[in-house]
Amino acid sequence: MPAHFRLFRRLWRHHPMALGVFLAAFVLVLFFALRMTVFALHWSDPAQRAVQPQPWMTPGYVAHSWHLPKEEVFTLLALDPPPDRRMTLEEIARTKGVPLHQLLDDLNVALQARAPR
């Protein structure tokens, strides 16, 4: 049996709580490292920059894609105060009683005019 298995078994026998906490922390670190890598790869893709708004997007996603503060996107959508929860553009249009295509067109025009170059 390799030495590292013997060490693991000895630690498990003598310090189960410490080893359990260490393993839980290790799993959390791996999870967040993987999550960060996936986000970094996604947002570094040039195809994800200045994407035309779609019904499934949230204002936060639009803000991130266009490199704008989220509050500015809320202003462009005339949402004052901002919603309490994350809402898609489709839900926002339904809540405001505006046709979805109109909201998307107006937002796209406003983004084109205000986006940093």
N, CA, C and O atoms as CSV, one atom per row, in Angstrom:
chain,resi,resn,atom,element,x,y,z
A,1,MET,N,N,0.845,-1.173,0.000
A,1,MET,CA,C,0.000,0.000,0.000
A,1,MET,C,C,0.898,1.246,0.000
A,1,MET,O,O,1.823,1.334,0.808
A,2,PRO,N,N,0.633,2.224,-0.909
A,2,PRO,CA,C,1.460,3.428,-0.970
A,2,PRO,C,C,1.420,4.209,0.336
A,2,PRO,O,O,0.480,4.098,1.122
A,3,ALA,N,N,2.461,4.997,0.542
A,3,ALA,CA,C,2.615,5.746,1.792
A,3,ALA,C,C,1.504,6.767,2.010
A,3,ALA,O,O,1.068,6.974,3.143
A,4,HIS,N,N,1.042,7.407,0.940
A,4,HIS,CA,C,0.026,8.440,1.143
A,4,HIS,C,C,-1.312,7.839,1.581
A,4,HIS,O,O,-2.083,8.512,2.264
A,5,PHE,N,N,-1.607,6.594,1.207
A,5,PHE,CA,C,-2.819,5.938,1.697
A,5,PHE,C,C,-2.695,5.616,3.183
A,5,PHE,O,O,-3.654,5.759,3.941
A,6,ARG,N,N,-1.508,5.182,3.589
A,6,ARG,CA,C,-1.297,4.907,5.015
A,6,ARG,C,C,-1.433,6.176,5.829
A,6,ARG,O,O,-2.027,6.165,6.908
A,7,LEU,N,N,-0.885,7.278,5.317
A,7,LEU,CA,C,-0.992,8.557,6.013
A,7,LEU,C,C,-2.454,8.980,6.121
A,7,LEU,O,O,-2.903,9.408,7.185
A,8,PHE,N,N,-3.189,8.861,5.032
A,8,PHE,CA,C,-4.599,9.220,5.036
A,8,PHE,C,C,-5.370,8.374,6.059
A,8,PHE,O,O,-6.175,8.899,6.828
A,9,ARG,N,N,-5.119,7.080,6.059
A,9,ARG,CA,C,-5.809,6.189,6.988
A,9,ARG,C,C,-5.468,6.537,8.444
A,9,ARG,O,O,-6.336,6.515,9.317
A,10,ARG,N,N,-4.191,6.857,8.690
A,10,ARG,CA,C,-3.781,7.228,10.049
A,10,ARG,C,C,-4.443,8.532,10.482
A,10,ARG,O,O,-4.909,8.657,11.614
A,11,LEU,N,N,-4.479,9.505,9.563
A,11,LEU,CA,C,-5.140,10.773,9.887
A,11,LEU,C,C,-6.633,10.558,10.136
A,11,LEU,O,O,-7.200,11.159,11.048
A,12,TRP,N,N,-7.265,9.715,9.341
A,12,TRP,CA,C,-8.684,9.454,9.506
A,12,TRP,C,C,-8.968,8.790,10.855
A,12,TRP,O,O,-9.971,9.089,11.504
A,13,ARG,N,N,-8.084,7.897,11.264
A,13,ARG,CA,C,-8.258,7.205,12.537
A,13,ARG,C,C,-8.047,8.135,13.730
A,13,ARG,O,O,-8.797,8.070,14.705
A,14,HIS,N,N,-7.030,9.001,13.662
A,14,HIS,CA,C,-6.650,9.818,14.821
A,14,HIS,C,C,-7.259,11.222,14.817
A,14,HIS,O,O,-7.433,11.816,15.880
A,15,HIS,N,N,-7.584,11.757,13.644
A,15,HIS,CA,C,-8.097,13.130,13.553
A,15,HIS,C,C,-9.238,13.217,12.528
A,15,HIS,O,O,-9.125,13.939,11.538
A,16,PRO,N,N,-10.322,12.492,12.759
A,16,PRO,CA,C,-11.391,12.468,11.747
A,16,PRO,C,C,-12.052,13.838,11.521
A,16,PRO,O,O,-12.393,14.189,10.391
A,17,MET,N,N,-12.227,14.597,12.593
A,17,MET,CA,C,-12.874,15.904,12.460
A,17,MET,C,C,-11.982,16.867,11.657
A,17,MET,O,O,-12.465,17.540,10.747
A,18,ALA,N,N,-10.721,16.931,11.981
A,18,ALA,CA,C,-9.797,17.829,11.268
A,18,ALA,C,C,-9.688,17.430,9.802
A,18,ALA,O,O,-9.681,18.296,8.927
A,19,LEU,N,N,-9.606,16.151,9.526
A,19,LEU,CA,C,-9.510,15.692,8.142
A,19,LEU,C,C,-10.810,15.994,7.390
A,19,LEU,O,O,-10.773,16.383,6.223
A,20,GLY,N,N,-11.951,15.818,8.050
A,20,GLY,CA,C,-13.234,16.132,7.424
A,20,GLY,C,C,-13.350,17.613,7.078
A,20,GLY,O,O,-13.808,17.963,5.990
A,21,VAL,N,N,-12.940,18.481,7.994
A,21,VAL,CA,C,-12.966,19.927,7.736
A,21,VAL,C,C,-12.015,20.262,6.599
A,21,VAL,O,O,-12.357,21.063,5.729
A,22,PHE,N,N,-10.843,19.673,6.587
A,22,PHE,CA,C,-9.874,19.922,5.522
A,22,PHE,C,C,-10.434,19.489,4.168
A,22,PHE,O,O,-10.323,20.222,3.186
A,23,LEU,N,N,-11.032,18.306,4.115
A,23,LEU,CA,C,-11.595,17.817,2.854
A,23,LEU,C,C,-12.761,18.695,2.375
A,23,LEU,O,O,-12.894,18.957,1.180
A,24,ALA,N,N,-13.598,19.144,3.311
A,24,ALA,CA,C,-14.708,20.029,2.938
A,24,ALA,C,C,-14.174,21.346,2.378
A,24,ALA,O,O,-14.688,21.854,1.381
A,25,ALA,N,N,-13.144,21.896,3.017
A,25,ALA,CA,C,-12.547,23.139,2.527
A,25,ALA,C,C,-11.911,22.924,1.159
A,25,ALA,O,O,-12.002,23.788,0.287
A,26,PHE,N,N,-11.280,21.796,0.974
A,26,PHE,CA,C,-10.640,21.482,-0.299
A,26,PHE,C,C,-11.676,21.391,-1.424
A,26,PHE,O,O,-11.454,21.895,-2.524
A,27,VAL,N,N,-12.806,20.746,-1.136
A,27,VAL,CA,C,-13.874,20.626,-2.132
A,27,VAL,C,C,-14.430,22.012,-2.474
A,27,VAL,O,O,-14.691,22.299,-3.642
A,28,LEU,N,N,-14.612,22.867,-1.471
A,28,LEU,CA,C,-15.099,24.229,-1.729
A,28,LEU,C,C,-14.115,25.031,-2.581
A,28,LEU,O,O,-14.525,25.753,-3.489
A,29,VAL,N,N,-12.834,24.907,-2.294
A,29,VAL,CA,C,-11.817,25.604,-3.086
A,29,VAL,C,C,-11.861,25.116,-4.530
A,29,VAL,O,O,-11.802,25.926,-5.456
A,30,LEU,N,N,-11.964,23.817,-4.733
A,30,LEU,CA,C,-12.054,23.277,-6.093
A,30,LEU,C,C,-13.303,23.791,-6.816
A,30,LEU,O,O,-13.240,24.156,-7.989
A,31,PHE,N,N,-14.426,23.816,-6.115
A,31,PHE,CA,C,-15.669,24.299,-6.711
A,31,PHE,C,C,-15.530,25.743,-7.171
A,31,PHE,O,O,-15.869,26.063,-8.310
A,32,PHE,N,N,-15.032,26.625,-6.295
A,32,PHE,CA,C,-14.933,28.035,-6.649
A,32,PHE,C,C,-13.845,28.288,-7.687
A,32,PHE,O,O,-13.974,29.210,-8.494
A,33,ALA,N,N,-12.791,27.503,-7.686
A,33,ALA,CA,C,-11.755,27.640,-8.715
A,33,ALA,C,C,-12.316,27.243,-10.083
A,33,ALA,O,O,-12.050,27.908,-11.084
A,34,LEU,N,N,-13.085,26.167,-10.121
A,34,LEU,CA,C,-13.711,25.742,-11.373
A,34,LEU,C,C,-14.722,26.776,-11.855
A,34,LEU,O,O,-14.779,27.096,-13.042
A,35,ARG,N,N,-15.511,27.291,-10.932
A,35,ARG,CA,C,-16.510,28.306,-11.272
A,35,ARG,C,C,-15.838,29.562,-11.824
A,35,ARG,O,O,-16.293,30.116,-12.825
A,36,MET,N,N,-14.782,30.004,-11.195
A,36,MET,CA,C,-14.059,31.181,-11.660
A,36,MET,C,C,-13.479,30.947,-13.054
A,36,MET,O,O,-13.520,31.838,-13.903
A,37,THR,N,N,-12.945,29.760,-13.288
A,37,THR,CA,C,-12.371,29.440,-14.596
A,37,THR,C,C,-13.438,29.455,-15.681
A,37,THR,O,O,-13.217,29.996,-16.765
A,38,VAL,N,N,-14.588,28.866,-15.395
A,38,VAL,CA,C,-15.679,28.849,-16.374
A,38,VAL,C,C,-16.141,30.274,-16.682
A,38,VAL,O,O,-16.336,30.618,-17.848
A,39,PHE,N,N,-16.319,31.110,-15.650
A,39,PHE,CA,C,-16.732,32.495,-15.875
A,39,PHE,C,C,-15.678,33.258,-16.661
A,39,PHE,O,O,-16.015,34.021,-17.567
A,40,ALA,N,N,-14.420,33.065,-16.331
A,40,ALA,CA,C,-13.341,33.773,-17.036
A,40,ALA,C,C,-13.312,33.379,-18.506
A,40,ALA,O,O,-13.148,34.237,-19.374
A,41,LEU,N,N,-13.467,32.099,-18.791
A,41,LEU,CA,C,-13.475,31.654,-20.183
A,41,LEU,C,C,-14.694,32.197,-20.937
A,41,LEU,O,O,-14.592,32.600,-22.096
A,42,HIS,N,N,-15.834,32.200,-20.268
A,42,HIS,CA,C,-17.056,32.689,-20.908
A,42,HIS,C,C,-16.935,34.170,-21.255
A,42,HIS,O,O,-17.201,34.563,-22.391
A,43,TRP,N,N,-16.533,35.001,-20.281
A,43,TRP,CA,C,-16.519,36.442,-20.503
A,43,TRP,C,C,-15.307,36.919,-21.290
A,43,TRP,O,O,-15.292,38.060,-21.750
A,44,SER,N,N,-14.292,36.079,-21.457
A,44,SER,CA,C,-13.146,36.478,-22.281
A,44,SER,C,C,-13.395,36.220,-23.760
A,44,SER,O,O,-12.631,36.673,-24.612
A,45,ASP,N,N,-14.464,35.491,-24.064
A,45,ASP,CA,C,-14.832,35.211,-25.453
A,45,ASP,C,C,-15.353,36.496,-26.097
A,45,ASP,O,O,-16.309,37.082,-25.591
A,46,PRO,N,N,-14.750,36.948,-27.198
A,46,PRO,CA,C,-15.210,38.187,-27.846
A,46,PRO,C,C,-16.675,38.135,-28.279
A,46,PRO,O,O,-17.317,39.179,-28.403
A,47,ALA,N,N,-17.201,36.961,-28.507
A,47,ALA,CA,C,-18.606,36.831,-28.905
A,47,ALA,C,C,-19.558,37.214,-27.772
A,47,ALA,O,O,-20.745,37.430,-28.021
A,48,GLN,N,N,-19.072,37.304,-26.544
A,48,GLN,CA,C,-19.914,37.649,-25.399
A,48,GLN,C,C,-19.906,39.135,-25.090
A,48,GLN,O,O,-20.539,39.566,-24.126
A,49,ARG,N,N,-19.205,39.926,-25.887
A,49,ARG,CA,C,-19.130,41.367,-25.651
A,49,ARG,C,C,-20.151,42.083,-26.520
A,49,ARG,O,O,-20.291,41.789,-27.708
A,50,ALA,N,N,-20.858,43.021,-25.915
A,50,ALA,CA,C,-21.833,43.851,-26.614
A,50,ALA,C,C,-22.840,43.000,-27.392
A,50,ALA,O,O,-23.102,43.240,-28.570
A,51,VAL,N,N,-23.385,42.018,-26.713
A,51,VAL,CA,C,-24.373,41.122,-27.318
A,51,VAL,C,C,-25.727,41.836,-27.361
A,51,VAL,O,O,-26.113,42.512,-26.408
A,52,GLN,N,N,-26.430,41.678,-28.462
A,52,GLN,CA,C,-27.758,42.268,-28.583
A,52,GLN,C,C,-28.660,41.650,-27.520
A,52,GLN,O,O,-28.673,40.430,-27.356
A,53,PRO,N,N,-29.418,42.482,-26.793
A,53,PRO,CA,C,-30.276,41.956,-25.725
A,53,PRO,C,C,-31.264,40.908,-26.236
A,53,PRO,O,O,-31.846,41.048,-27.312
A,54,GLN,N,N,-31.432,39.871,-25.447
A,54,GLN,CA,C,-32.353,38.774,-25.739
A,54,GLN,C,C,-33.353,38.658,-24.582
A,54,GLN,O,O,-33.055,39.107,-23.475
A,55,PRO,N,N,-34.519,38.072,-24.811
A,55,PRO,CA,C,-35.539,37.977,-23.759
A,55,PRO,C,C,-35.064,37.259,-22.490
A,55,PRO,O,O,-35.519,37.600,-21.398
A,56,TRP,N,N,-34.178,36.292,-22.601
A,56,TRP,CA,C,-33.749,35.503,-21.450
A,56,TRP,C,C,-32.707,36.219,-20.584
A,56,TRP,O,O,-32.433,35.783,-19.466
A,57,MET,N,N,-32.132,37.297,-21.079
A,57,MET,CA,C,-31.065,37.999,-20.355
A,57,MET,C,C,-31.631,38.800,-19.186
A,57,MET,O,O,-32.774,39.254,-19.216
A,58,THR,N,N,-30.812,38.958,-18.172
A,58,THR,CA,C,-31.150,39.833,-17.053
A,58,THR,C,C,-30.442,41.172,-17.280
A,58,THR,O,O,-29.501,41.240,-18.071
A,59,PRO,N,N,-30.877,42.235,-16.602
A,59,PRO,CA,C,-30.162,43.504,-16.734
A,59,PRO,C,C,-28.688,43.385,-16.327
A,59,PRO,O,O,-27.830,44.054,-16.903
A,60,GLY,N,N,-28.401,42.549,-15.352
A,60,GLY,CA,C,-27.017,42.342,-14.941
A,60,GLY,C,C,-26.173,41.713,-16.037
A,60,GLY,O,O,-25.017,42.088,-16.227
A,61,TYR,N,N,-26.742,40.767,-16.752
A,61,TYR,CA,C,-26.031,40.130,-17.863
A,61,TYR,C,C,-25.769,41.148,-18.963
A,61,TYR,O,O,-24.671,41.203,-19.517
A,62,VAL,N,N,-26.776,41.951,-19.277
A,62,VAL,CA,C,-26.615,42.986,-20.298
A,62,VAL,C,C,-25.530,43.969,-19.871
A,62,VAL,O,O,-24.676,44.343,-20.674
A,63,ALA,N,N,-25.564,44.385,-18.612
A,63,ALA,CA,C,-24.563,45.328,-18.102
A,63,ALA,C,C,-23.161,44.744,-18.218
A,63,ALA,O,O,-22.228,45.438,-18.622
A,64,HIS,N,N,-23.013,43.483,-17.868
A,64,HIS,CA,C,-21.699,42.850,-17.931
A,64,HIS,C,C,-21.224,42.736,-19.376
A,64,HIS,O,O,-20.053,42.981,-19.667
A,65,SER,N,N,-22.111,42.371,-20.262
A,65,SER,CA,C,-21.755,42.209,-21.667
A,65,SER,C,C,-21.358,43.536,-22.307
A,65,SER,O,O,-20.459,43.580,-23.147
A,66,TRP,N,N,-22.024,44.609,-21.911
A,66,TRP,CA,C,-21.767,45.924,-22.500
A,66,TRP,C,C,-20.784,46.753,-21.678
A,66,TRP,O,O,-20.507,47.900,-22.028
A,67,HIS,N,N,-20.254,46.194,-20.597
A,67,HIS,CA,C,-19.290,46.894,-19.732
A,67,HIS,C,C,-19.873,48.204,-19.193
A,67,HIS,O,O,-19.239,49.258,-19.245
A,68,LEU,N,N,-21.077,48.104,-18.684
A,68,LEU,CA,C,-21.759,49.246,-18.087
A,68,LEU,C,C,-22.125,48.899,-16.654
A,68,LEU,O,O,-22.278,47.724,-16.320
A,69,PRO,N,N,-22.268,49.912,-15.800
A,69,PRO,CA,C,-22.781,49.631,-14.452
A,69,PRO,C,C,-24.228,49.121,-14.541
A,69,PRO,O,O,-25.001,49.558,-15.394
A,70,LYS,N,N,-24.566,48.211,-13.666
A,70,LYS,CA,C,-25.915,47.639,-13.669
A,70,LYS,C,C,-26.976,48.728,-13.488
A,70,LYS,O,O,-28.056,48.658,-14.075
A,71,GLU,N,N,-26.655,49.733,-12.670
A,71,GLU,CA,C,-27.597,50.823,-12.421
A,71,GLU,C,C,-27.918,51.581,-13.710
A,71,GLU,O,O,-29.040,52.052,-13.897
A,72,GLU,N,N,-26.929,51.696,-14.593
A,72,GLU,CA,C,-27.157,52.393,-15.856
A,72,GLU,C,C,-28.133,51.609,-16.737
A,72,GLU,O,O,-28.969,52.205,-17.416
A,73,VAL,N,N,-28.035,50.296,-16.730
A,73,VAL,CA,C,-28.980,49.480,-17.494
A,73,VAL,C,C,-30.374,49.603,-16.887
A,73,VAL,O,O,-31.360,49.658,-17.621
A,74,PHE,N,N,-30.471,49.646,-15.554
A,74,PHE,CA,C,-31.772,49.864,-14.918
A,74,PHE,C,C,-32.352,51.207,-15.356
A,74,PHE,O,O,-33.554,51.313,-15.599
A,75,THR,N,N,-31.510,52.228,-15.458
A,75,THR,CA,C,-31.962,53.539,-15.917
A,75,THR,C,C,-32.443,53.468,-17.360
A,75,THR,O,O,-33.478,54.042,-17.697
A,76,LEU,N,N,-31.699,52.766,-18.217
A,76,LEU,CA,C,-32.104,52.621,-19.615
A,76,LEU,C,C,-33.450,51.904,-19.745
A,76,LEU,O,O,-34.223,52.169,-20.666
A,77,LEU,N,N,-33.712,50.999,-18.811
A,77,LEU,CA,C,-34.982,50.267,-18.817
A,77,LEU,C,C,-36.084,51.005,-18.071
A,77,LEU,O,O,-37.210,50.517,-17.978
A,78,ALA,N,N,-35.760,52.192,-17.535
A,78,ALA,CA,C,-36.707,53.001,-16.749
A,78,ALA,C,C,-37.235,52.208,-15.552
A,78,ALA,O,O,-38.431,52.222,-15.263
A,79,LEU,N,N,-36.336,51.524,-14.871
A,79,LEU,CA,C,-36.694,50.764,-13.671
A,79,LEU,C,C,-36.209,51.537,-12.445
A,79,LEU,O,O,-35.035,51.483,-12.081
A,80,ASP,N,N,-37.122,52.242,-11.832
A,80,ASP,CA,C,-36.773,53.000,-10.633
A,80,ASP,C,C,-37.866,52.787,-9.607
A,80,ASP,O,O,-38.973,53.284,-9.814
A,81,PRO,N,N,-37.635,52.105,-8.553
A,81,PRO,CA,C,-36.386,51.473,-8.126
A,81,PRO,C,C,-36.152,50.149,-8.857
A,81,PRO,O,O,-37.074,49.592,-9.453
A,82,PRO,N,N,-34.914,49.649,-8.807
A,82,PRO,CA,C,-34.617,48.355,-9.434
A,82,PRO,C,C,-35.457,47.243,-8.805
A,82,PRO,O,O,-35.854,47.357,-7.645
A,83,PRO,N,N,-35.733,46.173,-9.548
A,83,PRO,CA,C,-36.543,45.076,-8.991
A,83,PRO,C,C,-35.848,44.412,-7.798
A,83,PRO,O,O,-34.625,44.436,-7.666
A,84,ASP,N,N,-36.676,43.823,-6.941
A,84,ASP,CA,C,-36.154,43.161,-5.740
A,84,ASP,C,C,-35.402,41.876,-6.060
A,84,ASP,O,O,-34.540,41.443,-5.295
A,85,ARG,N,N,-35.730,41.280,-7.185
A,85,ARG,CA,C,-35.108,40.003,-7.550
A,85,ARG,C,C,-34.609,40.087,-8.985
A,85,ARG,O,O,-34.919,41.028,-9.716
A,86,ARG,N,N,-33.833,39.086,-9.370
A,86,ARG,CA,C,-33.338,39.024,-10.749
A,86,ARG,C,C,-34.506,38.722,-11.674
A,86,ARG,O,O,-35.218,37.734,-11.496
A,87,MET,N,N,-34.691,39.577,-12.654
A,87,MET,CA,C,-35.769,39.390,-13.622
A,87,MET,C,C,-35.171,39.393,-15.017
A,87,MET,O,O,-34.220,40.122,-15.295
A,88,THR,N,N,-35.736,38.575,-15.886
A,88,THR,CA,C,-35.306,38.583,-17.278
A,88,THR,C,C,-35.939,39.788,-17.965
A,88,THR,O,O,-36.881,40.388,-17.448
A,89,LEU,N,N,-35.412,40.133,-19.133
A,89,LEU,CA,C,-35.991,41.248,-19.885
A,89,LEU,C,C,-37.432,40.940,-20.269
A,89,LEU,O,O,-38.267,41.842,-20.333
A,90,GLU,N,N,-37.722,39.678,-20.523
A,90,GLU,CA,C,-39.092,39.273,-20.846
A,90,GLU,C,C,-40.028,39.542,-19.669
A,90,GLU,O,O,-41.129,40.057,-19.859
A,91,GLU,N,N,-39.599,39.200,-18.461
A,91,GLU,CA,C,-40.414,39.456,-17.268
A,91,GLU,C,C,-40.586,40.951,-17.027
A,91,GLU,O,O,-41.654,41.406,-16.616
A,92,ILE,N,N,-39.526,41.706,-17.287
A,92,ILE,CA,C,-39.602,43.161,-17.101
A,92,ILE,C,C,-40.616,43.758,-18.072
A,92,ILE,O,O,-41.418,44.605,-17.680
A,93,ALA,N,N,-40.591,43.329,-19.338
A,93,ALA,CA,C,-41.553,43.826,-20.333
A,93,ALA,C,C,-42.974,43.487,-19.905
A,93,ALA,O,O,-43.875,44.319,-20.009
A,94,ARG,N,N,-43.172,42.262,-19.425
A,94,ARG,CA,C,-44.507,41.832,-18.988
A,94,ARG,C,C,-44.965,42.673,-17.792
A,94,ARG,O,O,-46.123,43.087,-17.735
A,95,THR,N,N,-44.066,42.926,-16.842
A,95,THR,CA,C,-44.396,43.708,-15.655
A,95,THR,C,C,-44.746,45.151,-16.019
A,95,THR,O,O,-45.666,45.742,-15.453
A,96,LYS,N,N,-43.996,45.707,-16.972
A,96,LYS,CA,C,-44.236,47.099,-17.381
A,96,LYS,C,C,-45.407,47.231,-18.357
A,96,LYS,O,O,-45.869,48.342,-18.615
A,97,GLY,N,N,-45.888,46.115,-18.900
A,97,GLY,CA,C,-46.982,46.156,-19.857
A,97,GLY,C,C,-46.555,46.676,-21.218
A,97,GLY,O,O,-47.343,47.288,-21.940
A,98,VAL,N,N,-45.291,46.424,-21.560
A,98,VAL,CA,C,-44.724,46.877,-22.828
A,98,VAL,C,C,-44.465,45.654,-23.701
A,98,VAL,O,O,-44.042,44.617,-23.190
A,99,PRO,N,N,-44.711,45.754,-25.010
A,99,PRO,CA,C,-44.376,44.614,-25.872
A,99,PRO,C,C,-42.878,44.300,-25.794
A,99,PRO,O,O,-42.042,45.204,-25.772
A,100,LEU,N,N,-42.561,43.026,-25.752
A,100,LEU,CA,C,-41.172,42.592,-25.590
A,100,LEU,C,C,-40.275,43.140,-26.693
A,100,LEU,O,O,-39.184,43.636,-26.410
A,101,HIS,N,N,-40.713,43.057,-27.930
A,101,HIS,CA,C,-39.872,43.516,-29.040
A,101,HIS,C,C,-39.565,45.006,-28.915
A,101,HIS,O,O,-38.477,45.449,-29.284
A,102,GLN,N,N,-40.531,45.788,-28.389
A,102,GLN,CA,C,-40.298,47.225,-28.212
A,102,GLN,C,C,-39.247,47.470,-27.128
A,102,GLN,O,O,-38.344,48.288,-27.303
A,103,LEU,N,N,-39.372,46.760,-26.015
A,103,LEU,CA,C,-38.390,46.910,-24.934
A,103,LEU,C,C,-36.999,46.544,-25.432
A,103,LEU,O,O,-36.036,47.260,-25.160
A,104,LEU,N,N,-36.884,45.434,-26.159
A,104,LEU,CA,C,-35.579,44.997,-26.659
A,104,LEU,C,C,-35.011,45.991,-27.671
A,104,LEU,O,O,-33.821,46.303,-27.637
A,105,ASP,N,N,-35.860,46.484,-28.566
A,105,ASP,CA,C,-35.397,47.460,-29.566
A,105,ASP,C,C,-34.942,48.753,-28.897
A,105,ASP,O,O,-33.884,49.288,-29.228
A,106,ASP,N,N,-35.744,49.257,-27.951
A,106,ASP,CA,C,-35.388,50.500,-27.255
A,106,ASP,C,C,-34.096,50.332,-26.458
A,106,ASP,O,O,-33.238,51.215,-26.456
A,107,LEU,N,N,-33.969,49.204,-25.789
A,107,LEU,CA,C,-32.752,48.950,-25.019
A,107,LEU,C,C,-31.549,48.850,-25.929
A,107,LEU,O,O,-30.491,49.393,-25.612
A,108,ASN,N,N,-31.685,48.172,-27.048
A,108,ASN,CA,C,-30.568,48.028,-27.978
A,108,ASN,C,C,-30.122,49.386,-28.524
A,108,ASN,O,O,-28.923,49.650,-28.615
A,109,VAL,N,N,-31.072,50.245,-28.887
A,109,VAL,CA,C,-30.743,51.594,-29.384
A,109,VAL,C,C,-30.022,52.384,-28.296
A,109,VAL,O,O,-29.008,53.029,-28.560
A,110,ALA,N,N,-30.545,52.331,-27.075
A,110,ALA,CA,C,-29.925,53.061,-25.967
A,110,ALA,C,C,-28.539,52.540,-25.657
A,110,ALA,O,O,-27.639,53.323,-25.354
A,111,LEU,N,N,-28.349,51.217,-25.729
A,111,LEU,CA,C,-27.031,50.642,-25.480
A,111,LEU,C,C,-26.037,51.072,-26.550
A,111,LEU,O,O,-24.891,51.399,-26.242
A,112,GLN,N,N,-26.468,51.073,-27.795
A,112,GLN,CA,C,-25.583,51.481,-28.887
A,112,GLN,C,C,-25.129,52.925,-28.690
A,112,GLN,O,O,-23.986,53.269,-28.993
A,113,ALA,N,N,-26.029,53.767,-28.181
A,113,ALA,CA,C,-25.705,55.185,-27.998
A,113,ALA,C,C,-24.806,55.432,-26.792
A,113,ALA,O,O,-23.990,56.354,-26.820
A,114,ARG,N,N,-24.935,54.628,-25.729
A,114,ARG,CA,C,-24.226,54.906,-24.476
A,114,ARG,C,C,-23.024,54.013,-24.210
A,114,ARG,O,O,-22.244,54.289,-23.299
A,115,ALA,N,N,-22.866,52.985,-24.962
A,115,ALA,CA,C,-21.798,52.014,-24.676
A,115,ALA,C,C,-20.422,52.658,-24.877
A,115,ALA,O,O,-20.215,53.421,-25.821
A,116,PRO,N,N,-19.484,52.340,-23.974
A,116,PRO,CA,C,-18.119,52.836,-24.179
A,116,PRO,C,C,-17.512,52.202,-25.404
A,116,PRO,O,O,-17.775,51.036,-25.697
A,117,ARG,N,N,-16.732,52.927,-26.099
A,117,ARG,CA,C,-16.106,52.401,-27.322
A,117,ARG,C,C,-14.742,51.854,-27.030
A,117,ARG,O,O,-14.065,51.369,-27.936
